[in-house]
Amino acid sequence: METKTARLTVLIDPDKKEAFEQLCARQDQTASQVVRQLIRDYLAKHGVSYGRDDAGRG
């Protein structure tokens, strides 16, 4: 788990936001949890390393 956080502001259609939040709630997750996982998956898919464990490799 990350120890420091930074804010990412995303503009999204209100209807999509509502649908996304409802889906997350049905899956017992917060929107932030899902977005963080999507970002981790996207970075991994493209071979991008990050964080202390990956220092110097990306």
PDB file of N, CA, C, O and CB in Angstrom:
ATOM      1  N   MET A   1       0.842  -1.190   0.000  1.00  0.00           N
ATOM      2  CA  MET A   1       0.000   0.000   0.000  1.00  0.00           C
ATOM      3  C   MET A   1       0.880   1.245   0.000  1.00  0.00           C
ATOM      4  O   MET A   1       1.910   1.296   0.672  1.00  0.00           O
ATOM      5  CB  MET A   1      -0.954   0.003   1.221  1.00  0.00           C
ATOM      6  N   GLU A   2       0.461   2.228  -0.755  1.00  0.00           N
ATOM      7  CA  GLU A   2       1.216   3.467  -0.839  1.00  0.00           C
ATOM      8  C   GLU A   2       1.206   4.180   0.509  1.00  0.00           C
ATOM      9  O   GLU A   2       0.205   4.152   1.225  1.00  0.00           O
ATOM     10  CB  GLU A   2       0.644   4.377  -1.937  1.00  0.00           C
ATOM     11  N   THR A   3       2.329   4.822   0.854  1.00  0.00           N
ATOM     12  CA  THR A   3       2.394   5.543   2.116  1.00  0.00           C
ATOM     13  C   THR A   3       2.148   7.029   1.941  1.00  0.00           C
ATOM     14  O   THR A   3       1.720   7.696   2.883  1.00  0.00           O
ATOM     15  CB  THR A   3       3.731   5.323   2.769  1.00  0.00           C
ATOM     16  N   LYS A   4       2.412   7.567   0.748  1.00  0.00           N
ATOM     17  CA  LYS A   4       2.138   8.966   0.457  1.00  0.00           C
ATOM     18  C   LYS A   4       1.071   9.021  -0.627  1.00  0.00           C
ATOM     19  O   LYS A   4       0.935   8.091  -1.422  1.00  0.00           O
ATOM     20  CB  LYS A   4       3.433   9.723   0.017  1.00  0.00           C
ATOM     21  N   THR A   5       0.330  10.094  -0.654  1.00  0.00           N
ATOM     22  CA  THR A   5      -0.706  10.224  -1.670  1.00  0.00           C
ATOM     23  C   THR A   5      -0.594  11.557  -2.383  1.00  0.00           C
ATOM     24  O   THR A   5      -0.055  12.523  -1.842  1.00  0.00           O
ATOM     25  CB  THR A   5      -2.091  10.073  -1.048  1.00  0.00           C
ATOM     26  N   ALA A   6      -1.102  11.601  -3.586  1.00  0.00           N
ATOM     27  CA  ALA A   6      -1.212  12.820  -4.372  1.00  0.00           C
ATOM     28  C   ALA A   6      -2.601  12.826  -4.989  1.00  0.00           C
ATOM     29  O   ALA A   6      -3.180  11.772  -5.256  1.00  0.00           O
ATOM     30  CB  ALA A   6      -0.088  12.913  -5.471  1.00  0.00           C
ATOM     31  N   ARG A   7      -3.114  13.989  -5.207  1.00  0.00           N
ATOM     32  CA  ARG A   7      -4.462  14.116  -5.763  1.00  0.00           C
ATOM     33  C   ARG A   7      -4.407  14.156  -7.281  1.00  0.00           C
ATOM     34  O   ARG A   7      -3.540  14.808  -7.863  1.00  0.00           O
ATOM     35  CB  ARG A   7      -5.158  15.377  -5.224  1.00  0.00           C
ATOM     36  N   LEU A   8      -5.339  13.453  -7.918  1.00  0.00           N
ATOM     37  CA  LEU A   8      -5.507  13.461  -9.368  1.00  0.00           C
ATOM     38  C   LEU A   8      -6.937  13.910  -9.637  1.00  0.00           C
ATOM     39  O   LEU A   8      -7.890  13.251  -9.222  1.00  0.00           O
ATOM     40  CB  LEU A   8      -5.207  12.040 -10.008  1.00  0.00           C
ATOM     41  N   THR A   9      -7.082  15.023 -10.326  1.00  0.00           N
ATOM     42  CA  THR A   9      -8.414  15.536 -10.641  1.00  0.00           C
ATOM     43  C   THR A   9      -8.795  15.094 -12.041  1.00  0.00           C
ATOM     44  O   THR A   9      -8.045  15.303 -12.995  1.00  0.00           O
ATOM     45  CB  THR A   9      -8.466  17.085 -10.519  1.00  0.00           C
ATOM     46  N   VAL A  10      -9.957  14.486 -12.158  1.00  0.00           N
ATOM     47  CA  VAL A  10     -10.431  13.977 -13.439  1.00  0.00           C
ATOM     48  C   VAL A  10     -11.807  14.569 -13.720  1.00  0.00           C
ATOM     49  O   VAL A  10     -12.693  14.541 -12.867  1.00  0.00           O
ATOM     50  CB  VAL A  10     -10.482  12.417 -13.444  1.00  0.00           C
ATOM     51  N   LEU A  11     -11.972  15.102 -14.917  1.00  0.00           N
ATOM     52  CA  LEU A  11     -13.283  15.599 -15.326  1.00  0.00           C
ATOM     53  C   LEU A  11     -14.003  14.477 -16.058  1.00  0.00           C
ATOM     54  O   LEU A  11     -13.451  13.862 -16.971  1.00  0.00           O
ATOM     55  CB  LEU A  11     -13.159  16.876 -16.229  1.00  0.00           C
ATOM     56  N   ILE A  12     -15.240  14.216 -15.651  1.00  0.00           N
ATOM     57  CA  ILE A  12     -16.004  13.111 -16.224  1.00  0.00           C
ATOM     58  C   ILE A  12     -17.470  13.508 -16.307  1.00  0.00           C
ATOM     59  O   ILE A  12     -17.961  14.291 -15.494  1.00  0.00           O
ATOM     60  CB  ILE A  12     -15.831  11.816 -15.384  1.00  0.00           C
ATOM     61  N   ASP A  13     -18.145  12.968 -17.278  1.00  0.00           N
ATOM     62  CA  ASP A  13     -19.574  13.193 -17.441  1.00  0.00           C
ATOM     63  C   ASP A  13     -20.302  12.771 -16.162  1.00  0.00           C
ATOM     64  O   ASP A  13     -20.041  11.687 -15.640  1.00  0.00           O
ATOM     65  CB  ASP A  13     -20.120  12.415 -18.672  1.00  0.00           C
ATOM     66  N   PRO A  14     -21.204  13.603 -15.651  1.00  0.00           N
ATOM     67  CA  PRO A  14     -21.891  13.274 -14.394  1.00  0.00           C
ATOM     68  C   PRO A  14     -22.627  11.928 -14.419  1.00  0.00           C
ATOM     69  O   PRO A  14     -22.666  11.231 -13.405  1.00  0.00           O
ATOM     70  CB  PRO A  14     -22.875  14.363 -14.064  1.00  0.00           C
ATOM     71  N   ASP A  15     -23.203  11.561 -15.551  1.00  0.00           N
ATOM     72  CA  ASP A  15     -23.910  10.276 -15.634  1.00  0.00           C
ATOM     73  C   ASP A  15     -22.938   9.100 -15.526  1.00  0.00           C
ATOM     74  O   ASP A  15     -23.237   8.101 -14.872  1.00  0.00           O
ATOM     75  CB  ASP A  15     -24.700  10.184 -16.951  1.00  0.00           C
ATOM     76  N   LYS A  16     -21.781   9.221 -16.165  1.00  0.00           N
ATOM     77  CA  LYS A  16     -20.765   8.164 -16.058  1.00  0.00           C
ATOM     78  C   LYS A  16     -20.235   8.075 -14.636  1.00  0.00           C
ATOM     79  O   LYS A  16     -20.005   6.980 -14.123  1.00  0.00           O
ATOM     80  CB  LYS A  16     -19.604   8.419 -17.041  1.00  0.00           C
ATOM     81  N   LYS A  17     -20.039   9.224 -13.995  1.00  0.00           N
ATOM     82  CA  LYS A  17     -19.558   9.241 -12.611  1.00  0.00           C
ATOM     83  C   LYS A  17     -20.540   8.520 -11.700  1.00  0.00           C
ATOM     84  O   LYS A  17     -20.137   7.701 -10.874  1.00  0.00           O
ATOM     85  CB  LYS A  17     -19.345  10.688 -12.126  1.00  0.00           C
ATOM     86  N   GLU A  18     -21.796   8.812 -11.844  1.00  0.00           N
ATOM     87  CA  GLU A  18     -22.820   8.175 -11.007  1.00  0.00           C
ATOM     88  C   GLU A  18     -22.864   6.669 -11.239  1.00  0.00           C
ATOM     89  O   GLU A  18     -22.924   5.891 -10.287  1.00  0.00           O
ATOM     90  CB  GLU A  18     -24.200   8.788 -11.289  1.00  0.00           C
ATOM     91  N   ALA A  19     -22.833   6.259 -12.506  1.00  0.00           N
ATOM     92  CA  ALA A  19     -22.852   4.830 -12.826  1.00  0.00           C
ATOM     93  C   ALA A  19     -21.615   4.140 -12.263  1.00  0.00           C
ATOM     94  O   ALA A  19     -21.712   3.039 -11.722  1.00  0.00           O
ATOM     95  CB  ALA A  19     -22.935   4.616 -14.348  1.00  0.00           C
ATOM     96  N   PHE A  20     -20.453   4.780 -12.386  1.00  0.00           N
ATOM     97  CA  PHE A  20     -19.195   4.221 -11.873  1.00  0.00           C
ATOM     98  C   PHE A  20     -19.257   4.068 -10.354  1.00  0.00           C
ATOM     99  O   PHE A  20     -18.898   3.018  -9.821  1.00  0.00           O
ATOM    100  CB  PHE A  20     -17.999   5.119 -12.269  1.00  0.00           C
ATOM    101  N   GLU A  21     -19.706   5.100  -9.665  1.00  0.00           N
ATOM    102  CA  GLU A  21     -19.799   5.048  -8.205  1.00  0.00           C
ATOM    103  C   GLU A  21     -20.786   3.982  -7.739  1.00  0.00           C
ATOM    104  O   GLU A  21     -20.543   3.307  -6.739  1.00  0.00           O
ATOM    105  CB  GLU A  21     -20.209   6.409  -7.655  1.00  0.00           C
ATOM    106  N   GLN A  22     -21.890   3.828  -8.451  1.00  0.00           N
ATOM    107  CA  GLN A  22     -22.867   2.796  -8.090  1.00  0.00           C
ATOM    108  C   GLN A  22     -22.278   1.401  -8.284  1.00  0.00           C
ATOM    109  O   GLN A  22     -22.459   0.524  -7.439  1.00  0.00           O
ATOM    110  CB  GLN A  22     -24.151   2.951  -8.930  1.00  0.00           C
ATOM    111  N   LEU A  23     -21.576   1.197  -9.395  1.00  0.00           N
ATOM    112  CA  LEU A  23     -20.946  -0.098  -9.644  1.00  0.00           C
ATOM    113  C   LEU A  23     -19.899  -0.397  -8.574  1.00  0.00           C
ATOM    114  O   LEU A  23     -19.842  -1.510  -8.051  1.00  0.00           O
ATOM    115  CB  LEU A  23     -20.303  -0.127 -11.043  1.00  0.00           C
ATOM    116  N   CYS A  24     -19.086   0.580  -8.253  1.00  0.00           N
ATOM    117  CA  CYS A  24     -18.074   0.396  -7.201  1.00  0.00           C
ATOM    118  C   CYS A  24     -18.739   0.006  -5.885  1.00  0.00           C
ATOM    119  O   CYS A  24     -18.281  -0.912  -5.205  1.00  0.00           O
ATOM    120  CB  CYS A  24     -17.238   1.686  -7.014  1.00  0.00           C
ATOM    121  N   ALA A  25     -19.801   0.688  -5.529  1.00  0.00           N
ATOM    122  CA  ALA A  25     -20.506   0.398  -4.278  1.00  0.00           C
ATOM    123  C   ALA A  25     -21.060  -1.022  -4.285  1.00  0.00           C
ATOM    124  O   ALA A  25     -21.003  -1.716  -3.270  1.00  0.00           O
ATOM    125  CB  ALA A  25     -21.643   1.408  -4.052  1.00  0.00           C
ATOM    126  N   ARG A  26     -21.593  -1.456  -5.418  1.00  0.00           N
ATOM    127  CA  ARG A  26     -22.118  -2.828  -5.508  1.00  0.00           C
ATOM    128  C   ARG A  26     -21.007  -3.859  -5.337  1.00  0.00           C
ATOM    129  O   ARG A  26     -21.256  -4.980  -4.896  1.00  0.00           O
ATOM    130  CB  ARG A  26     -22.825  -3.045  -6.855  1.00  0.00           C
ATOM    131  N   GLN A  27     -19.788  -3.476  -5.687  1.00  0.00           N
ATOM    132  CA  GLN A  27     -18.640  -4.374  -5.552  1.00  0.00           C
ATOM    133  C   GLN A  27     -17.895  -4.142  -4.244  1.00  0.00           C
ATOM    134  O   GLN A  27     -16.799  -4.666  -4.045  1.00  0.00           O
ATOM    135  CB  GLN A  27     -17.686  -4.194  -6.728  1.00  0.00           C
ATOM    136  N   ASP A  28     -18.496  -3.347  -3.345  1.00  0.00           N
ATOM    137  CA  ASP A  28     -17.932  -3.045  -2.027  1.00  0.00           C
ATOM    138  C   ASP A  28     -16.528  -2.460  -2.136  1.00  0.00           C
ATOM    139  O   ASP A  28     -15.623  -2.840  -1.394  1.00  0.00           O
ATOM    140  CB  ASP A  28     -17.902  -4.304  -1.165  1.00  0.00           C
ATOM    141  N   GLN A  29     -16.362  -1.526  -3.077  1.00  0.00           N
ATOM    142  CA  GLN A  29     -15.096  -0.816  -3.262  1.00  0.00           C
ATOM    143  C   GLN A  29     -15.397   0.662  -3.410  1.00  0.00           C
ATOM    144  O   GLN A  29     -16.495   1.047  -3.810  1.00  0.00           O
ATOM    145  CB  GLN A  29     -14.312  -1.353  -4.502  1.00  0.00           C
ATOM    146  N   THR A  30     -14.416   1.487  -3.084  1.00  0.00           N
ATOM    147  CA  THR A  30     -14.573   2.913  -3.343  1.00  0.00           C
ATOM    148  C   THR A  30     -14.104   3.203  -4.770  1.00  0.00           C
ATOM    149  O   THR A  30     -13.355   2.426  -5.363  1.00  0.00           O
ATOM    150  CB  THR A  30     -13.772   3.768  -2.302  1.00  0.00           C
ATOM    151  N   ALA A  31     -14.554   4.321  -5.300  1.00  0.00           N
ATOM    152  CA  ALA A  31     -14.107   4.740  -6.627  1.00  0.00           C
ATOM    153  C   ALA A  31     -12.593   4.917  -6.633  1.00  0.00           C
ATOM    154  O   ALA A  31     -11.934   4.575  -7.615  1.00  0.00           O
ATOM    155  CB  ALA A  31     -14.806   6.051  -7.053  1.00  0.00           C
ATOM    156  N   SER A  32     -12.041   5.444  -5.556  1.00  0.00           N
ATOM    157  CA  SER A  32     -10.587   5.640  -5.473  1.00  0.00           C
ATOM    158  C   SER A  32      -9.837   4.319  -5.527  1.00  0.00           C
ATOM    159  O   SER A  32      -8.801   4.223  -6.185  1.00  0.00           O
ATOM    160  CB  SER A  32     -10.225   6.384  -4.192  1.00  0.00           C
ATOM    161  N   GLN A  33     -10.340   3.307  -4.848  1.00  0.00           N
ATOM    162  CA  GLN A  33      -9.687   1.998  -4.886  1.00  0.00           C
ATOM    163  C   GLN A  33      -9.644   1.460  -6.311  1.00  0.00           C
ATOM    164  O   GLN A  33      -8.620   0.936  -6.750  1.00  0.00           O
ATOM    165  CB  GLN A  33     -10.415   1.006  -3.966  1.00  0.00           C
ATOM    166  N   VAL A  34     -10.739   1.587  -7.022  1.00  0.00           N
ATOM    167  CA  VAL A  34     -10.825   1.065  -8.384  1.00  0.00           C
ATOM    168  C   VAL A  34      -9.906   1.856  -9.313  1.00  0.00           C
ATOM    169  O   VAL A  34      -9.209   1.268 -10.140  1.00  0.00           O
ATOM    170  CB  VAL A  34     -12.280   1.116  -8.895  1.00  0.00           C
ATOM    171  N   VAL A  35      -9.898   3.171  -9.185  1.00  0.00           N
ATOM    172  CA  VAL A  35      -9.040   3.996 -10.038  1.00  0.00           C
ATOM    173  C   VAL A  35      -7.569   3.682  -9.775  1.00  0.00           C
ATOM    174  O   VAL A  35      -6.785   3.588 -10.720  1.00  0.00           O
ATOM    175  CB  VAL A  35      -9.318   5.497  -9.801  1.00  0.00           C
ATOM    176  N   ARG A  36      -7.182   3.518  -8.511  1.00  0.00           N
ATOM    177  CA  ARG A  36      -5.792   3.168  -8.211  1.00  0.00           C
ATOM    178  C   ARG A  36      -5.418   1.835  -8.853  1.00  0.00           C
ATOM    179  O   ARG A  36      -4.319   1.692  -9.389  1.00  0.00           O
ATOM    180  CB  ARG A  36      -5.569   3.105  -6.689  1.00  0.00           C
ATOM    181  N   GLN A  37      -6.328   0.856  -8.802  1.00  0.00           N
ATOM    182  CA  GLN A  37      -6.049  -0.439  -9.430  1.00  0.00           C
ATOM    183  C   GLN A  37      -5.942  -0.307 -10.946  1.00  0.00           C
ATOM    184  O   GLN A  37      -5.071  -0.921 -11.563  1.00  0.00           O
ATOM    185  CB  GLN A  37      -7.140  -1.453  -9.070  1.00  0.00           C
ATOM    186  N   LEU A  38      -6.821   0.489 -11.546  1.00  0.00           N
ATOM    187  CA  LEU A  38      -6.758   0.715 -12.992  1.00  0.00           C
ATOM    188  C   LEU A  38      -5.414   1.335 -13.385  1.00  0.00           C
ATOM    189  O   LEU A  38      -4.825   0.954 -14.397  1.00  0.00           O
ATOM    190  CB  LEU A  38      -7.918   1.626 -13.446  1.00  0.00           C
ATOM    191  N   ILE A  39      -4.939   2.275 -12.596  1.00  0.00           N
ATOM    192  CA  ILE A  39      -3.646   2.913 -12.882  1.00  0.00           C
ATOM    193  C   ILE A  39      -2.517   1.907 -12.742  1.00  0.00           C
ATOM    194  O   ILE A  39      -1.634   1.857 -13.598  1.00  0.00           O
ATOM    195  CB  ILE A  39      -3.407   4.114 -11.944  1.00  0.00           C
ATOM    196  N   ARG A  40      -2.522   1.098 -11.676  1.00  0.00           N
ATOM    197  CA  ARG A  40      -1.477   0.069 -11.514  1.00  0.00           C
ATOM    198  C   ARG A  40      -1.485  -0.888 -12.695  1.00  0.00           C
ATOM    199  O   ARG A  40      -0.426  -1.222 -13.227  1.00  0.00           O
ATOM    200  CB  ARG A  40      -1.677  -0.716 -10.196  1.00  0.00           C
ATOM    201  N   ASP A  41      -2.665  -1.334 -13.112  1.00  0.00           N
ATOM    202  CA  ASP A  41      -2.774  -2.252 -14.242  1.00  0.00           C
ATOM    203  C   ASP A  41      -2.265  -1.617 -15.533  1.00  0.00           C
ATOM    204  O   ASP A  41      -1.574  -2.271 -16.313  1.00  0.00           O
ATOM    205  CB  ASP A  41      -4.220  -2.702 -14.419  1.00  0.00           C
ATOM    206  N   TYR A  42      -2.598  -0.356 -15.763  1.00  0.00           N
ATOM    207  CA  TYR A  42      -2.180   0.349 -16.977  1.00  0.00           C
ATOM    208  C   TYR A  42      -0.663   0.494 -17.016  1.00  0.00           C
ATOM    209  O   TYR A  42      -0.041   0.278 -18.056  1.00  0.00           O
ATOM    210  CB  TYR A  42      -2.850   1.734 -17.057  1.00  0.00           C
ATOM    211  N   LEU A  43      -0.067   0.863 -15.878  1.00  0.00           N
ATOM    212  CA  LEU A  43       1.390   0.980 -15.813  1.00  0.00           C
ATOM    213  C   LEU A  43       2.052  -0.370 -16.072  1.00  0.00           C
ATOM    214  O   LEU A  43       3.029  -0.449 -16.818  1.00  0.00           O
ATOM    215  CB  LEU A  43       1.825   1.531 -14.445  1.00  0.00           C
ATOM    216  N   ALA A  44       1.531  -1.422 -15.466  1.00  0.00           N
ATOM    217  CA  ALA A  44       2.096  -2.762 -15.654  1.00  0.00           C
ATOM    218  C   ALA A  44       1.972  -3.202 -17.108  1.00  0.00           C
ATOM    219  O   ALA A  44       2.906  -3.772 -17.671  1.00  0.00           O
ATOM    220  CB  ALA A  44       1.397  -3.778 -14.734  1.00  0.00           C
ATOM    221  N   LYS A  45       0.828  -2.938 -17.706  1.00  0.00           N
ATOM    222  CA  LYS A  45       0.596  -3.318 -19.107  1.00  0.00           C
ATOM    223  C   LYS A  45       1.629  -2.693 -20.033  1.00  0.00           C
ATOM    224  O   LYS A  45       2.028  -3.292 -21.031  1.00  0.00           O
ATOM    225  CB  LYS A  45      -0.810  -2.902 -19.546  1.00  0.00           C
ATOM    226  N   HIS A  46       2.056  -1.486 -19.693  1.00  0.00           N
ATOM    227  CA  HIS A  46       2.998  -0.758 -20.541  1.00  0.00           C
ATOM    228  C   HIS A  46       4.431  -0.831 -20.029  1.00  0.00           C
ATOM    229  O   HIS A  46       5.304  -0.111 -20.512  1.00  0.00           O
ATOM    230  CB  HIS A  46       2.577   0.684 -20.651  1.00  0.00           C
ATOM    231  N   GLY A  47       4.670  -1.700 -19.053  1.00  0.00           N
ATOM    232  CA  GLY A  47       6.022  -1.933 -18.570  1.00  0.00           C
ATOM    233  C   GLY A  47       6.646  -0.757 -17.841  1.00  0.00           C
ATOM    234  O   GLY A  47       7.866  -0.600 -17.841  1.00  0.00           O
ATOM    235  N   VAL A  48       5.820   0.065 -17.221  1.00  0.00           N
ATOM    236  CA  VAL A  48       6.331   1.229 -16.505  1.00  0.00           C
ATOM    237  C   VAL A  48       6.473   0.884 -15.029  1.00  0.00           C
ATOM    238  O   VAL A  48       5.516   0.454 -14.385  1.00  0.00           O
ATOM    239  CB  VAL A  48       5.399   2.458 -16.698  1.00  0.00           C
ATOM    240  N   SER A  49       7.686   1.080 -14.499  1.00  0.00           N
ATOM    241  CA  SER A  49       7.919   0.815 -13.081  1.00  0.00           C
ATOM    242  C   SER A  49       7.800   2.115 -12.297  1.00  0.00           C
ATOM    243  O   SER A  49       7.886   3.204 -12.863  1.00  0.00           O
ATOM    244  CB  SER A  49       9.311   0.168 -12.857  1.00  0.00           C
ATOM    245  N   TYR A  50       7.603   1.989 -11.006  1.00  0.00           N
ATOM    246  CA  TYR A  50       7.431   3.154 -10.148  1.00  0.00           C
ATOM    247  C   TYR A  50       7.694   2.752  -8.706  1.00  0.00           C
ATOM    248  O   TYR A  50       7.720   1.563  -8.387  1.00  0.00           O
ATOM    249  CB  TYR A  50       6.010   3.757 -10.303  1.00  0.00           C
ATOM    250  N   GLY A  51       7.885   3.716  -7.849  1.00  0.00           N
ATOM    251  CA  GLY A  51       7.992   3.463  -6.427  1.00  0.00           C
ATOM    252  C   GLY A  51       9.373   3.072  -5.980  1.00  0.00           C
ATOM    253  O   GLY A  51      10.281   2.905  -6.795  1.00  0.00           O
ATOM    254  N   ARG A  52       9.531   2.927  -4.677  1.00  0.00           N
ATOM    255  CA  ARG A  52      10.815   2.590  -4.075  1.00  0.00           C
ATOM    256  C   ARG A  52      11.346   1.253  -4.539  1.00  0.00           C
ATOM    257  O   ARG A  52      12.546   1.113  -4.775  1.00  0.00           O
ATOM    258  CB  ARG A  52      10.697   2.588  -2.585  1.00  0.00           C
ATOM    259  N   ASP A  53      10.463   0.251  -4.676  1.00  0.00           N
ATOM    260  CA  ASP A  53      10.914  -1.091  -5.075  1.00  0.00           C
ATOM    261  C   ASP A  53      11.474  -1.106  -6.498  1.00  0.00           C
ATOM    262  O   ASP A  53      12.282  -1.970  -6.838  1.00  0.00           O
ATOM    263  CB  ASP A  53       9.758  -2.087  -4.967  1.00  0.00           C
ATOM    264  N   ASP A  54      11.053  -0.168  -7.314  1.00  0.00           N
ATOM    265  CA  ASP A  54      11.457  -0.142  -8.725  1.00  0.00           C
ATOM    266  C   ASP A  54      12.438   0.988  -9.026  1.00  0.00           C
ATOM    267  O   ASP A  54      12.661   1.302 -10.196  1.00  0.00           O
ATOM    268  CB  ASP A  54      10.230  -0.003  -9.615  1.00  0.00           C
ATOM    269  N   ALA A  55      13.019   1.596  -8.024  1.00  0.00           N
ATOM    270  CA  ALA A  55      13.884   2.760  -8.221  1.00  0.00           C
ATOM    271  C   ALA A  55      14.971   2.457  -9.251  1.00  0.00           C
ATOM    272  O   ALA A  55      15.658   1.438  -9.192  1.00  0.00           O
ATOM    273  CB  ALA A  55      14.522   3.190  -6.886  1.00  0.00           C
ATOM    274  N   GLY A  56      15.095   3.398 -10.205  1.00  0.00           N
ATOM    275  CA  GLY A  56      16.138   3.268 -11.209  1.00  0.00           C
ATOM    276  C   GLY A  56      15.780   2.385 -12.378  1.00  0.00           C
ATOM    277  O   GLY A  56      16.563   2.263 -13.321  1.00  0.00           O
ATOM    278  N   ARG A  57      14.601   1.758 -12.339  1.00  0.00           N
ATOM    279  CA  ARG A  57      14.235   0.856 -13.443  1.00  0.00           C
ATOM    280  C   ARG A  57      13.153   1.442 -14.333  1.00  0.00           C
ATOM    281  O   ARG A  57      12.641   0.727 -15.195  1.00  0.00           O
ATOM    282  CB  ARG A  57      13.766  -0.480 -12.894  1.00  0.00           C
ATOM    283  N   GLY A  58      12.783   2.685 -14.175  1.00  0.00           N
ATOM    284  CA  GLY A  58      11.726   3.193 -15.011  1.00  0.00           C
ATOM    285  C   GLY A  58      11.662   4.602 -14.975  1.00  0.00           C
ATOM    286  O   GLY A  58      10.811   5.198 -15.636  1.00  0.00           O
TER     287      GLY A  58
END
